[in-house]
């Protein structure tokens, strides 16, 4: 079994187009290749893959202590909730090269909260290892657009993540007076030429969405998710882009669902009603008699009323989506009439209303809130 594992890892290492991030490492040649691939995934925000590659480097060479730094770097910096600090404490610093130790010291600083000395530690590290791609990369910091551009020129073989960020810079208009999407897509192409991973596709999709081309966004996000679809970090935006592309159809579906939900409530049809509400989320409603808000239950659907609906129609429905397309607010008006059971009095009904629908994990939409109020000079349902 051990020989099979090593043979598999050797095959993987020979097939990699690694970008060497560390010039001086105590890992053997085989684990060194895998380690650099792990760091490439790490810099490209593909942390799950980086974690797996780091574990593979450890399997190839148990003395490849730098692999533990990659694993620590994928963990949160929160000293109270995360495990980065504990993982760094488990590192045998004696097995790290000076360059790797410099990275270790910087990771330690990230666990100290406001008491850190990152700036001084980094200044010392970059002075000693000015030719280290990794040390230069970790010092750029978020939103340093010129830093990303400079890195891509100084370390062109390691610039996949830098080109990815340069793409955002062009899309945000940071390298000129306005967004330059052509330059942004060109930067993404340069990133992908150096590293064929899902994050650049995710970025390309996000930039396409910024440009307003949601079909292109969906197409690229689908490719990113296809790298490993189960529990993919790219799934949420894939759904957002798909719903945006199909926004008109989705709006029509929700209008129809709202009408059918209300019809089920009006007729006391519990089976139909349950199609449009979630079992694990309350439907909170405020009736047009202006009573207190309450949780609408199955019993409310089937309970007897002291009046009978003669007609009930929804009109002028409009659907308003949240930016991530996981929630929608429907506004509409309702007109009709009802007759009291005992007195036979007929009442004209006229209200304005809104409802909130949310996208469930399985892709279905469920109603979670509704609010009704009489129109001016109109009448809602009777009080209890």
Secondary structure as UniProt FT lines:
FT   HELIX           2..15
FT   HELIX           29..43
FT   TURN            44..45
FT   HELIX           47..60
FT   TURN            62..63
FT   HELIX           66..73
FT   TURN            79..81
FT   HELIX           84..89
FT   HELIX           93..95
FT   HELIX           98..109
FT   TURN            110..111
FT   HELIX           113..115
FT   HELIX           118..128
FT   TURN            129..131
FT   HELIX           133..138
FT   TURN            142..143
FT   HELIX           145..154
FT   HELIX           156..158
FT   HELIX           160..172
FT   TURN            173..175
FT   HELIX           181..194
FT   HELIX           198..211
FT   HELIX           214..225
FT   TURN            226..227
FT   TURN            230..231
FT   TURN            233..234
FT   HELIX           235..245
FT   HELIX           247..267
FT   HELIX           270..273
FT   HELIX           274..276
FT   STRAND          283..286
FT   TURN            288..289
FT   STRAND          294..296
FT   HELIX           298..302
FT   STRAND          307..321
FT   TURN            323..324
FT   STRAND          327..340
FT   TURN            341..343
FT   STRAND          346..359
FT   TURN            361..362
FT   STRAND          365..374
FT   TURN            376..377
//
